[in-house]
Amino acid sequence: MSVSDLPASEPGLDFAADVFERACPSRDVIHTVTGRWGTLALVALGEGPYRFSALRRRVDGVSERMLSQTLQQLERDGFVHRDVQETIPPKVEYTLTARGVQVAAQLQSLIDLVEAQMPDILTDQAAYDARHP
């Protein structure tokens, strides 16, 4: 089988991602990474390894189901490593992969930028809301 015979779901070496193309699989990855829970989980894991319950406490407001689904998708995409330790009861720890570390660092920079701008953002929101009752 040559690279040109690979189905679209199995990109070959000549695959070039273009998030602006409707069928590009990078859109799903971007959606996972930049979704509320994906971003917060990645940045939290950038602080170090977490067990599920501790990560859920760190990412305040996420449901168990949503965190589980988010972590599964991040693991599938290669951003998160899930380590199941054979203890009783089993202990599961989540860490970032090398790819996850890179993405989490970029997300942390974005968070830092937004948080630094929050006073001005709140002022702009209030002004907008006053103009658009």
N, CA, C and O atoms as CSV, one atom per row, in Angstrom:
chain,resi,resn,atom,element,x,y,z
A,1,MET,N,N,0.846,-1.174,0.000
A,1,MET,CA,C,0.000,0.000,0.000
A,1,MET,C,C,0.894,1.241,0.000
A,1,MET,O,O,1.825,1.339,0.800
A,2,SER,N,N,0.621,2.152,-0.864
A,2,SER,CA,C,1.409,3.382,-0.922
A,2,SER,C,C,0.747,4.447,-0.061
A,2,SER,O,O,-0.392,4.294,0.379
A,3,VAL,N,N,1.481,5.524,0.169
A,3,VAL,CA,C,0.960,6.623,0.973
A,3,VAL,C,C,-0.311,7.185,0.350
A,3,VAL,O,O,-1.232,7.571,1.069
A,4,SER,N,N,-0.371,7.234,-0.965
A,4,SER,CA,C,-1.545,7.791,-1.622
A,4,SER,C,C,-2.770,6.891,-1.501
A,4,SER,O,O,-3.891,7.342,-1.740
A,5,ASP,N,N,-2.572,5.615,-1.130
A,5,ASP,CA,C,-3.689,4.698,-0.966
A,5,ASP,C,C,-4.293,4.728,0.434
A,5,ASP,O,O,-5.314,4.083,0.674
A,6,LEU,N,N,-3.685,5.463,1.361
A,6,LEU,CA,C,-4.185,5.508,2.728
A,6,LEU,C,C,-5.520,6.243,2.772
A,6,LEU,O,O,-5.689,7.260,2.100
A,7,PRO,N,N,-6.470,5.737,3.558
A,7,PRO,CA,C,-7.733,6.459,3.699
A,7,PRO,C,C,-7.513,7.772,4.449
A,7,PRO,O,O,-6.492,7.949,5.114
A,8,ALA,N,N,-8.473,8.691,4.340
A,8,ALA,CA,C,-8.344,10.005,4.957
A,8,ALA,C,C,-8.175,9.911,6.474
A,8,ALA,O,O,-7.555,10.789,7.075
A,9,SER,N,N,-8.710,8.869,7.099
A,9,SER,CA,C,-8.604,8.745,8.553
A,9,SER,C,C,-7.220,8.291,8.990
A,9,SER,O,O,-6.919,8.291,10.184
A,10,GLU,N,N,-6.365,7.902,8.033
A,10,GLU,CA,C,-4.998,7.494,8.345
A,10,GLU,C,C,-4.030,8.319,7.507
A,10,GLU,O,O,-3.511,7.843,6.497
A,11,PRO,N,N,-3.791,9.556,7.929
A,11,PRO,CA,C,-2.936,10.424,7.127
A,11,PRO,C,C,-1.549,9.828,6.939
A,11,PRO,O,O,-0.985,9.219,7.848
A,12,GLY,N,N,-1.026,10.013,5.765
A,12,GLY,CA,C,0.302,9.511,5.443
A,12,GLY,C,C,1.357,10.569,5.663
A,12,GLY,O,O,1.104,11.622,6.249
A,13,LEU,N,N,2.533,10.267,5.186
A,13,LEU,CA,C,3.652,11.179,5.379
A,13,LEU,C,C,3.458,12.502,4.659
A,13,LEU,O,O,4.018,13.517,5.072
A,14,ASP,N,N,2.675,12.506,3.594
A,14,ASP,CA,C,2.479,13.733,2.834
A,14,ASP,C,C,1.262,14.526,3.314
A,14,ASP,O,O,0.857,15.491,2.666
A,15,PHE,N,N,0.687,14.133,4.425
A,15,PHE,CA,C,-0.485,14.808,4.966
A,15,PHE,C,C,-0.097,16.180,5.489
A,15,PHE,O,O,0.862,16.315,6.249
A,16,ALA,N,N,-0.838,17.188,5.085
A,16,ALA,CA,C,-0.620,18.543,5.588
A,16,ALA,C,C,-1.908,19.023,6.243
A,16,ALA,O,O,-2.935,19.164,5.580
A,17,ALA,N,N,-1.850,19.269,7.527
A,17,ALA,CA,C,-3.026,19.729,8.253
A,17,ALA,C,C,-3.365,21.154,7.847
A,17,ALA,O,O,-2.480,21.987,7.646
A,18,ASP,N,N,-4.648,21.418,7.731
A,18,ASP,CA,C,-5.147,22.768,7.462
A,18,ASP,C,C,-6.459,22.915,8.215
A,18,ASP,O,O,-7.510,22.487,7.738
A,19,VAL,N,N,-6.393,23.521,9.390
A,19,VAL,CA,C,-7.545,23.619,10.275
A,19,VAL,C,C,-8.715,24.357,9.624
A,19,VAL,O,O,-9.852,24.229,10.081
A,20,PHE,N,N,-8.457,25.121,8.574
A,20,PHE,CA,C,-9.532,25.846,7.904
A,20,PHE,C,C,-10.305,24.980,6.919
A,20,PHE,O,O,-11.369,25.379,6.445
A,21,GLU,N,N,-9.781,23.803,6.608
A,21,GLU,CA,C,-10.479,22.861,5.737
A,21,GLU,C,C,-11.495,22.066,6.555
A,21,GLU,O,O,-11.164,21.558,7.626
A,22,ARG,N,N,-12.708,21.957,6.067
A,22,ARG,CA,C,-13.804,21.311,6.780
A,22,ARG,C,C,-13.482,19.896,7.247
A,22,ARG,O,O,-13.821,19.532,8.373
A,23,ALA,N,N,-12.848,19.108,6.422
A,23,ALA,CA,C,-12.616,17.698,6.742
A,23,ALA,C,C,-11.283,17.445,7.462
A,23,ALA,O,O,-10.935,16.294,7.726
A,24,CYS,N,N,-10.554,18.486,7.771
A,24,CYS,CA,C,-9.242,18.290,8.398
A,24,CYS,C,C,-9.409,17.767,9.827
A,24,CYS,O,O,-10.126,18.367,10.628
A,25,PRO,N,N,-8.750,16.652,10.145
A,25,PRO,CA,C,-8.880,16.094,11.498
A,25,PRO,C,C,-8.272,16.987,12.586
A,25,PRO,O,O,-8.522,16.771,13.772
A,26,SER,N,N,-7.486,17.973,12.196
A,26,SER,CA,C,-6.924,18.872,13.202
A,26,SER,C,C,-8.018,19.678,13.900
A,26,SER,O,O,-7.830,20.135,15.028
A,27,ARG,N,N,-9.160,19.854,13.234
A,27,ARG,CA,C,-10.266,20.582,13.862
A,27,ARG,C,C,-10.735,19.888,15.135
A,27,ARG,O,O,-10.993,20.549,16.140
A,28,ASP,N,N,-10.847,18.580,15.102
A,28,ASP,CA,C,-11.278,17.844,16.292
A,28,ASP,C,C,-10.250,17.975,17.412
A,28,ASP,O,O,-10.611,18.108,18.582
A,29,VAL,N,N,-8.984,17.936,17.054
A,29,VAL,CA,C,-7.928,18.060,18.060
A,29,VAL,C,C,-7.961,19.460,18.671
A,29,VAL,O,O,-7.880,19.614,19.889
A,30,ILE,N,N,-8.079,20.470,17.826
A,30,ILE,CA,C,-8.166,21.856,18.311
A,30,ILE,C,C,-9.371,22.008,19.235
A,30,ILE,O,O,-9.285,22.659,20.276
A,31,HIS,N,N,-10.492,21.405,18.850
A,31,HIS,CA,C,-11.702,21.479,19.671
A,31,HIS,C,C,-11.462,20.872,21.057
A,31,HIS,O,O,-11.879,21.445,22.063
A,32,THR,N,N,-10.802,19.733,21.113
A,32,THR,CA,C,-10.516,19.079,22.389
A,32,THR,C,C,-9.566,19.919,23.233
A,32,THR,O,O,-9.811,20.134,24.420
A,33,VAL,N,N,-8.493,20.390,22.627
A,33,VAL,CA,C,-7.464,21.137,23.358
A,33,VAL,C,C,-7.988,22.482,23.843
A,33,VAL,O,O,-7.678,22.895,24.961
A,34,THR,N,N,-8.769,23.166,23.031
A,34,THR,CA,C,-9.202,24.515,23.387
A,34,THR,C,C,-10.566,24.548,24.047
A,34,THR,O,O,-11.032,25.619,24.435
A,35,GLY,N,N,-11.213,23.413,24.184
A,35,GLY,CA,C,-12.452,23.383,24.935
A,35,GLY,C,C,-12.166,23.702,26.394
A,35,GLY,O,O,-11.033,23.564,26.857
A,36,ARG,N,N,-13.174,24.120,27.102
A,36,ARG,CA,C,-12.988,24.531,28.501
A,36,ARG,C,C,-12.247,23.478,29.315
A,36,ARG,O,O,-11.268,23.794,29.992
A,37,TRP,N,N,-12.699,22.244,29.256
A,37,TRP,CA,C,-12.120,21.214,30.118
A,37,TRP,C,C,-10.767,20.730,29.609
A,37,TRP,O,O,-9.892,20.393,30.407
A,38,GLY,N,N,-10.587,20.691,28.300
A,38,GLY,CA,C,-9.296,20.282,27.750
A,38,GLY,C,C,-8.192,21.247,28.135
A,38,GLY,O,O,-7.113,20.835,28.560
A,39,THR,N,N,-8.463,22.518,27.985
A,39,THR,CA,C,-7.479,23.541,28.336
A,39,THR,C,C,-7.125,23.465,29.818
A,39,THR,O,O,-5.950,23.457,30.185
A,40,LEU,N,N,-8.149,23.411,30.662
A,40,LEU,CA,C,-7.890,23.401,32.100
A,40,LEU,C,C,-7.188,22.128,32.541
A,40,LEU,O,O,-6.309,22.178,33.402
A,41,ALA,N,N,-7.558,20.990,31.970
A,41,ALA,CA,C,-6.897,19.730,32.329
A,41,ALA,C,C,-5.429,19.757,31.903
A,41,ALA,O,O,-4.554,19.362,32.674
A,42,LEU,N,N,-5.157,20.216,30.695
A,42,LEU,CA,C,-3.774,20.268,30.218
A,42,LEU,C,C,-2.921,21.203,31.065
A,42,LEU,O,O,-1.802,20.852,31.440
A,43,VAL,N,N,-3.433,22.376,31.365
A,43,VAL,CA,C,-2.662,23.339,32.153
A,43,VAL,C,C,-2.466,22.829,33.577
A,43,VAL,O,O,-1.388,22.997,34.148
A,44,ALA,N,N,-3.482,22.215,34.152
A,44,ALA,CA,C,-3.333,21.636,35.494
A,44,ALA,C,C,-2.269,20.545,35.485
A,44,ALA,O,O,-1.428,20.486,36.382
A,45,LEU,N,N,-2.305,19.684,34.475
A,45,LEU,CA,C,-1.310,18.613,34.387
A,45,LEU,C,C,0.091,19.169,34.114
A,45,LEU,O,O,1.089,18.495,34.366
A,46,GLY,N,N,0.159,20.392,33.601
A,46,GLY,CA,C,1.448,21.056,33.442
A,46,GLY,C,C,2.112,21.344,34.785
A,46,GLY,O,O,3.322,21.560,34.852
A,47,GLU,N,N,1.312,21.344,35.855
A,47,GLU,CA,C,1.845,21.537,37.205
A,47,GLU,C,C,2.514,20.269,37.739
A,47,GLU,O,O,3.328,20.325,38.662
A,48,GLY,N,N,2.159,19.125,37.146
A,48,GLY,CA,C,2.711,17.853,37.591
A,48,GLY,C,C,1.668,16.756,37.511
A,48,GLY,O,O,0.528,17.014,37.123
A,49,PRO,N,N,2.039,15.533,37.871
A,49,PRO,CA,C,1.114,14.398,37.799
A,49,PRO,C,C,-0.077,14.593,38.741
A,49,PRO,O,O,0.044,15.193,39.809
A,50,TYR,N,N,-1.205,14.081,38.324
A,50,TYR,CA,C,-2.417,14.130,39.138
A,50,TYR,C,C,-3.132,12.792,39.078
A,50,TYR,O,O,-3.169,12.136,38.036
A,51,ARG,N,N,-3.693,12.399,40.200
A,51,ARG,CA,C,-4.668,11.316,40.210
A,51,ARG,C,C,-5.999,11.929,39.819
A,51,ARG,O,O,-6.187,13.141,39.929
A,52,PHE,N,N,-6.933,11.087,39.357
A,52,PHE,CA,C,-8.194,11.575,38.811
A,52,PHE,C,C,-8.925,12.496,39.785
A,52,PHE,O,O,-9.310,13.605,39.415
A,53,SER,N,N,-9.118,12.050,41.013
A,53,SER,CA,C,-9.904,12.842,41.973
A,53,SER,C,C,-9.222,14.170,42.299
A,53,SER,O,O,-9.898,15.185,42.462
A,54,ALA,N,N,-7.911,14.174,42.396
A,54,ALA,CA,C,-7.186,15.417,42.659
A,54,ALA,C,C,-7.289,16.366,41.465
A,54,ALA,O,O,-7.428,17.576,41.645
A,55,LEU,N,N,-7.221,15.831,40.265
A,55,LEU,CA,C,-7.366,16.654,39.063
A,55,LEU,C,C,-8.771,17.240,38.993
A,55,LEU,O,O,-8.948,18.396,38.610
A,56,ARG,N,N,-9.757,16.450,39.359
A,56,ARG,CA,C,-11.141,16.938,39.357
A,56,ARG,C,C,-11.305,18.076,40.363
A,56,ARG,O,O,-12.018,19.041,40.089
A,57,ARG,N,N,-10.664,17.976,41.504
A,57,ARG,CA,C,-10.722,19.084,42.474
A,57,ARG,C,C,-9.996,20.316,41.932
A,57,ARG,O,O,-10.442,21.444,42.144
A,58,ARG,N,N,-8.885,20.102,41.239
A,58,ARG,CA,C,-8.111,21.225,40.697
A,58,ARG,C,C,-8.885,21.952,39.610
A,58,ARG,O,O,-8.859,23.180,39.536
A,59,VAL,N,N,-9.574,21.189,38.764
A,59,VAL,CA,C,-10.378,21.770,37.675
A,59,VAL,C,C,-11.797,21.936,38.210
A,59,VAL,O,O,-12.703,21.178,37.863
A,60,ASP,N,N,-11.963,22.916,39.037
A,60,ASP,CA,C,-13.218,23.151,39.743
A,60,ASP,C,C,-14.386,23.304,38.773
A,60,ASP,O,O,-14.329,24.082,37.821
A,61,GLY,N,N,-15.445,22.544,39.039
A,61,GLY,CA,C,-16.658,22.660,38.234
A,61,GLY,C,C,-16.837,21.575,37.198
A,61,GLY,O,O,-17.936,21.431,36.661
A,62,VAL,N,N,-15.806,20.804,36.891
A,62,VAL,CA,C,-15.930,19.754,35.886
A,62,VAL,C,C,-16.597,18.534,36.523
A,62,VAL,O,O,-16.290,18.171,37.658
A,63,SER,N,N,-17.501,17.915,35.791
A,63,SER,CA,C,-18.129,16.690,36.287
A,63,SER,C,C,-17.176,15.517,36.080
A,63,SER,O,O,-16.259,15.578,35.261
A,64,GLU,N,N,-17.406,14.471,36.825
A,64,GLU,CA,C,-16.587,13.265,36.688
A,64,GLU,C,C,-16.653,12.745,35.255
A,64,GLU,O,O,-15.635,12.375,34.672
A,65,ARG,N,N,-17.854,12.723,34.700
A,65,ARG,CA,C,-18.055,12.215,33.329
A,65,ARG,C,C,-17.295,13.060,32.306
A,65,ARG,O,O,-16.617,12.518,31.433
A,66,MET,N,N,-17.408,14.387,32.415
A,66,MET,CA,C,-16.738,15.260,31.446
A,66,MET,C,C,-15.220,15.169,31.567
A,66,MET,O,O,-14.516,15.168,30.557
A,67,LEU,N,N,-14.716,15.094,32.787
A,67,LEU,CA,C,-13.266,14.980,32.956
A,67,LEU,C,C,-12.780,13.657,32.390
A,67,LEU,O,O,-11.740,13.605,31.733
A,68,SER,N,N,-13.520,12.595,32.638
A,68,SER,CA,C,-13.146,11.280,32.115
A,68,SER,C,C,-13.110,11.297,30.585
A,68,SER,O,O,-12.153,10.815,29.978
A,69,GLN,N,N,-14.148,11.848,29.968
A,69,GLN,CA,C,-14.193,11.921,28.501
A,69,GLN,C,C,-13.064,12.788,27.963
A,69,GLN,O,O,-12.439,12.440,26.961
A,70,THR,N,N,-12.800,13.903,28.612
A,70,THR,CA,C,-11.744,14.808,28.167
A,70,THR,C,C,-10.384,14.130,28.252
A,70,THR,O,O,-9.591,14.205,27.313
A,71,LEU,N,N,-10.109,13.466,29.379
A,71,LEU,CA,C,-8.833,12.776,29.543
A,71,LEU,C,C,-8.663,11.649,28.531
A,71,LEU,O,O,-7.562,11.430,28.026
A,72,GLN,N,N,-9.743,10.935,28.232
A,72,GLN,CA,C,-9.669,9.876,27.223
A,72,GLN,C,C,-9.297,10.450,25.865
A,72,GLN,O,O,-8.460,9.889,25.158
A,73,GLN,N,N,-9.915,11.566,25.498
A,73,GLN,CA,C,-9.620,12.175,24.202
A,73,GLN,C,C,-8.202,12.730,24.171
A,73,GLN,O,O,-7.504,12.590,23.166
A,74,LEU,N,N,-7.772,13.355,25.257
A,74,LEU,CA,C,-6.402,13.878,25.316
A,74,LEU,C,C,-5.380,12.750,25.269
A,74,LEU,O,O,-4.305,12.903,24.689
A,75,GLU,N,N,-5.716,11.619,25.880
A,75,GLU,CA,C,-4.839,10.445,25.797
A,75,GLU,C,C,-4.809,9.907,24.364
A,75,GLU,O,O,-3.747,9.565,23.844
A,76,ARG,N,N,-5.967,9.837,23.741
A,76,ARG,CA,C,-6.060,9.348,22.348
A,76,ARG,C,C,-5.225,10.215,21.407
A,76,ARG,O,O,-4.583,9.706,20.488
A,77,ASP,N,N,-5.239,11.523,21.642
A,77,ASP,CA,C,-4.502,12.459,20.787
A,77,ASP,C,C,-3.021,12.535,21.129
A,77,ASP,O,O,-2.256,13.211,20.441
A,78,GLY,N,N,-2.613,11.844,22.189
A,78,GLY,CA,C,-1.195,11.806,22.537
A,78,GLY,C,C,-0.712,12.946,23.403
A,78,GLY,O,O,0.490,13.209,23.451
A,79,PHE,N,N,-1.615,13.634,24.094
A,79,PHE,CA,C,-1.226,14.734,24.973
A,79,PHE,C,C,-1.059,14.286,26.419
A,79,PHE,O,O,-0.307,14.893,27.182
A,80,VAL,N,N,-1.761,13.224,26.791
A,80,VAL,CA,C,-1.798,12.769,28.178
A,80,VAL,C,C,-1.432,11.293,28.232
A,80,VAL,O,O,-1.814,10.509,27.363
A,81,HIS,N,N,-0.689,10.932,29.266
A,81,HIS,CA,C,-0.372,9.525,29.529
A,81,HIS,C,C,-1.135,9.094,30.778
A,81,HIS,O,O,-1.124,9.785,31.797
A,82,ARG,N,N,-1.790,7.955,30.683
A,82,ARG,CA,C,-2.547,7.385,31.806
A,82,ARG,C,C,-1.772,6.186,32.320
A,82,ARG,O,O,-1.551,5.217,31.594
A,83,ASP,N,N,-1.360,6.260,33.578
A,83,ASP,CA,C,-0.575,5.194,34.194
A,83,ASP,C,C,-1.420,4.503,35.256
A,83,ASP,O,O,-1.756,5.099,36.279
A,84,VAL,N,N,-1.763,3.232,35.004
A,84,VAL,CA,C,-2.527,2.441,35.963
A,84,VAL,C,C,-1.542,1.626,36.783
A,84,VAL,O,O,-0.832,0.775,36.248
A,85,GLN,N,N,-1.502,1.886,38.069
A,85,GLN,CA,C,-0.606,1.166,38.967
A,85,GLN,C,C,-1.377,0.024,39.611
A,85,GLN,O,O,-2.468,0.216,40.149
A,86,GLU,N,N,-0.799,-1.150,39.548
A,86,GLU,CA,C,-1.450,-2.362,40.041
A,86,GLU,C,C,-1.396,-2.442,41.560
A,86,GLU,O,O,-0.621,-3.210,42.131
A,87,THR,N,N,-2.226,-1.643,42.198
A,87,THR,CA,C,-2.355,-1.674,43.642
A,87,THR,C,C,-3.805,-2.003,43.961
A,87,THR,O,O,-4.645,-2.058,43.063
A,88,ILE,N,N,-4.095,-2.219,45.223
A,88,ILE,CA,C,-5.483,-2.447,45.633
A,88,ILE,C,C,-5.847,-1.325,46.594
A,88,ILE,O,O,-5.267,-1.234,47.676
A,89,PRO,N,N,-6.798,-0.465,46.222
A,89,PRO,CA,C,-7.439,-0.394,44.910
A,89,PRO,C,C,-6.460,0.145,43.861
A,89,PRO,O,O,-5.441,0.743,44.208
A,90,PRO,N,N,-6.775,-0.069,42.575
A,90,PRO,CA,C,-5.882,0.430,41.516
A,90,PRO,C,C,-5.715,1.949,41.616
A,90,PRO,O,O,-6.663,2.675,41.917
A,91,LYS,N,N,-4.518,2.399,41.363
A,91,LYS,CA,C,-4.200,3.829,41.396
A,91,LYS,C,C,-3.900,4.268,39.967
A,91,LYS,O,O,-3.067,3.670,39.285
A,92,VAL,N,N,-4.579,5.307,39.525
A,92,VAL,CA,C,-4.382,5.831,38.173
A,92,VAL,C,C,-3.829,7.238,38.287
A,92,VAL,O,O,-4.367,8.077,39.010
A,93,GLU,N,N,-2.743,7.485,37.561
A,93,GLU,CA,C,-2.116,8.798,37.570
A,93,GLU,C,C,-2.008,9.305,36.134
A,93,GLU,O,O,-1.699,8.550,35.212
A,94,TYR,N,N,-2.266,10.578,35.971
A,94,TYR,CA,C,-2.206,11.213,34.658
A,94,TYR,C,C,-1.026,12.168,34.611
A,94,TYR,O,O,-0.785,12.919,35.556
A,95,THR,N,N,-0.292,12.135,33.506
A,95,THR,CA,C,0.826,13.043,33.267
A,95,THR,C,C,0.764,13.509,31.820
A,95,THR,O,O,0.068,12.920,30.994
A,96,LEU,N,N,1.493,14.561,31.529
A,96,LEU,CA,C,1.580,15.051,30.153
A,96,LEU,C,C,2.666,14.298,29.407
A,96,LEU,O,O,3.692,13.935,29.981
A,97,THR,N,N,2.432,14.068,28.130
A,97,THR,CA,C,3.472,13.567,27.238
A,97,THR,C,C,4.318,14.764,26.805
A,97,THR,O,O,4.013,15.899,27.170
A,98,ALA,N,N,5.355,14.527,26.047
A,98,ALA,CA,C,6.172,15.635,25.532
A,98,ALA,C,C,5.306,16.594,24.705
A,98,ALA,O,O,5.458,17.811,24.807
A,99,ARG,N,N,4.417,16.057,23.901
A,99,ARG,CA,C,3.503,16.889,23.107
A,99,ARG,C,C,2.589,17.674,24.030
A,99,ARG,O,O,2.334,18.856,23.799
A,100,GLY,N,N,2.099,17.028,25.062
A,100,GLY,CA,C,1.226,17.684,26.021
A,100,GLY,C,C,1.915,18.829,26.747
A,100,GLY,O,O,1.300,19.864,27.008
A,101,VAL,N,N,3.194,18.645,27.075
A,101,VAL,CA,C,3.964,19.698,27.739
A,101,VAL,C,C,4.049,20.923,26.838
A,101,VAL,O,O,3.882,22.049,27.306
A,102,GLN,N,N,4.307,20.715,25.547
A,102,GLN,CA,C,4.402,21.838,24.603
A,102,GLN,C,C,3.076,22.584,24.499
A,102,GLN,O,O,3.042,23.814,24.545
A,103,VAL,N,N,1.993,21.837,24.359
A,103,VAL,CA,C,0.683,22.474,24.203
A,103,VAL,C,C,0.269,23.172,25.498
A,103,VAL,O,O,-0.247,24.289,25.462
A,104,ALA,N,N,0.492,22.521,26.637
A,104,ALA,CA,C,0.127,23.122,27.927
A,104,ALA,C,C,0.875,24.436,28.154
A,104,ALA,O,O,0.312,25.382,28.706
A,105,ALA,N,N,2.129,24.499,27.736
A,105,ALA,CA,C,2.912,25.735,27.896
A,105,ALA,C,C,2.302,26.869,27.080
A,105,ALA,O,O,2.231,28.005,27.547
A,106,GLN,N,N,1.865,26.562,25.867
A,106,GLN,CA,C,1.228,27.582,25.026
A,106,GLN,C,C,-0.099,28.029,25.633
A,106,GLN,O,O,-0.412,29.220,25.642
A,107,LEU,N,N,-0.874,27.078,26.136
A,107,LEU,CA,C,-2.145,27.416,26.767
A,107,LEU,C,C,-1.928,28.244,28.027
A,107,LEU,O,O,-2.685,29.176,28.298
A,108,GLN,N,N,-0.895,27.905,28.797
A,108,GLN,CA,C,-0.579,28.675,30.006
A,108,GLN,C,C,-0.243,30.114,29.641
A,108,GLN,O,O,-0.645,31.043,30.342
A,109,SER,N,N,0.495,30.306,28.545
A,109,SER,CA,C,0.815,31.667,28.090
A,109,SER,C,C,-0.447,32.437,27.744
A,109,SER,O,O,-0.571,33.615,28.077
A,110,LEU,N,N,-1.381,31.776,27.078
A,110,LEU,CA,C,-2.649,32.420,26.728
A,110,LEU,C,C,-3.432,32.776,27.991
A,110,LEU,O,O,-3.981,33.873,28.092
A,111,ILE,N,N,-3.485,31.863,28.944
A,111,ILE,CA,C,-4.180,32.130,30.203
A,111,ILE,C,C,-3.537,33.315,30.924
A,111,ILE,O,O,-4.236,34.201,31.416
A,112,ASP,N,N,-2.216,33.327,30.983
A,112,ASP,CA,C,-1.509,34.438,31.637
A,112,ASP,C,C,-1.848,35.767,30.978
A,112,ASP,O,O,-2.076,36.763,31.665
A,113,LEU,N,N,-1.882,35.787,29.656
A,113,LEU,CA,C,-2.209,36.999,28.916
A,113,LEU,C,C,-3.625,37.469,29.231
A,113,LEU,O,O,-3.848,38.648,29.507
A,114,VAL,N,N,-4.580,36.540,29.190
A,114,VAL,CA,C,-5.979,36.901,29.465
A,114,VAL,C,C,-6.140,37.373,30.909
A,114,VAL,O,O,-6.788,38.389,31.160
A,115,GLU,N,N,-5.557,36.645,31.853
A,115,GLU,CA,C,-5.692,37.034,33.259
A,115,GLU,C,C,-5.095,38.414,33.515
A,115,GLU,O,O,-5.645,39.187,34.299
A,116,ALA,N,N,-3.980,38.732,32.866
A,116,ALA,CA,C,-3.357,40.050,33.035
A,116,ALA,C,C,-4.240,41.164,32.478
A,116,ALA,O,O,-4.173,42.303,32.939
A,117,GLN,N,N,-5.059,40.837,31.495
A,117,GLN,CA,C,-5.923,41.827,30.857
A,117,GLN,C,C,-7.319,41.907,31.480
A,117,GLN,O,O,-8.143,42.702,31.028
A,118,MET,N,N,-7.601,41.100,32.509
A,118,MET,CA,C,-8.958,41.024,33.044
A,118,MET,C,C,-9.531,42.358,33.522
A,118,MET,O,O,-10.709,42.611,33.272
A,119,PRO,N,N,-8.782,43.215,34.184
A,119,PRO,CA,C,-9.395,44.498,34.560
A,119,PRO,C,C,-9.913,45.268,33.346
A,119,PRO,O,O,-11.029,45.786,33.373
A,120,ASP,N,N,-9.119,45.347,32.293
A,120,ASP,CA,C,-9.553,46.049,31.079
A,120,ASP,C,C,-10.695,45.311,30.385
A,120,ASP,O,O,-11.613,45.938,29.857
A,121,ILE,N,N,-10.639,43.995,30.385
A,121,ILE,CA,C,-11.715,43.209,29.761
A,121,ILE,C,C,-13.031,43.450,30.485
A,121,ILE,O,O,-14.067,43.632,29.846
A,122,LEU,N,N,-12.998,43.452,31.814
A,122,LEU,CA,C,-14.217,43.691,32.591
A,122,LEU,C,C,-14.765,45.092,32.328
A,122,LEU,O,O,-15.978,45.283,32.247
A,123,THR,N,N,-13.879,46.059,32.196
A,123,THR,CA,C,-14.304,47.425,31.867
A,123,THR,C,C,-14.954,47.453,30.489
A,123,THR,O,O,-16.005,48.067,30.310
A,124,ASP,N,N,-14.333,46.790,29.514
A,124,ASP,CA,C,-14.892,46.745,28.160
A,124,ASP,C,C,-16.243,46.023,28.136
A,124,ASP,O,O,-17.161,46.446,27.434
A,125,GLN,N,N,-16.360,44.950,28.891
A,125,GLN,CA,C,-17.642,44.220,28.961
A,125,GLN,C,C,-18.742,45.101,29.535
A,125,GLN,O,O,-19.859,45.133,29.018
A,126,ALA,N,N,-18.421,45.811,30.601
A,126,ALA,CA,C,-19.412,46.688,31.225
A,126,ALA,C,C,-19.841,47.797,30.268
A,126,ALA,O,O,-21.024,48.129,30.192
A,127,ALA,N,N,-18.885,48.371,29.538
A,127,ALA,CA,C,-19.204,49.416,28.562
A,127,ALA,C,C,-20.070,48.865,27.446
A,127,ALA,O,O,-21.029,49.514,27.026
A,128,TYR,N,N,-19.744,47.678,26.960
A,128,TYR,CA,C,-20.537,47.045,25.905
A,128,TYR,C,C,-21.955,46.783,26.405
A,128,TYR,O,O,-22.931,47.096,25.724
A,129,ASP,N,N,-22.057,46.206,27.598
A,129,ASP,CA,C,-23.372,45.875,28.151
A,129,ASP,C,C,-24.219,47.131,28.348
A,129,ASP,O,O,-25.438,47.084,28.179
A,130,ALA,N,N,-23.587,48.259,28.706
A,130,ALA,CA,C,-24.315,49.512,28.885
A,130,ALA,C,C,-24.853,50.027,27.547
A,130,ALA,O,O,-25.921,50.637,27.495
A,131,ARG,N,N,-24.105,49.778,26.468
A,131,ARG,CA,C,-24.538,50.212,25.129
A,131,ARG,C,C,-25.555,49.279,24.511
A,131,ARG,O,O,-26.299,49.684,23.617
A,132,HIS,N,N,-25.606,48.027,24.971
A,132,HIS,CA,C,-26.489,47.002,24.391
A,132,HIS,C,C,-27.341,46.359,25.482
A,132,HIS,O,O,-27.113,45.211,25.866
A,133,PRO,N,N,-28.316,47.104,25.972
A,133,PRO,CA,C,-29.124,46.573,27.088
A,133,PRO,C,C,-29.972,45.359,26.698
A,133,PRO,O,O,-30.694,44.816,27.535
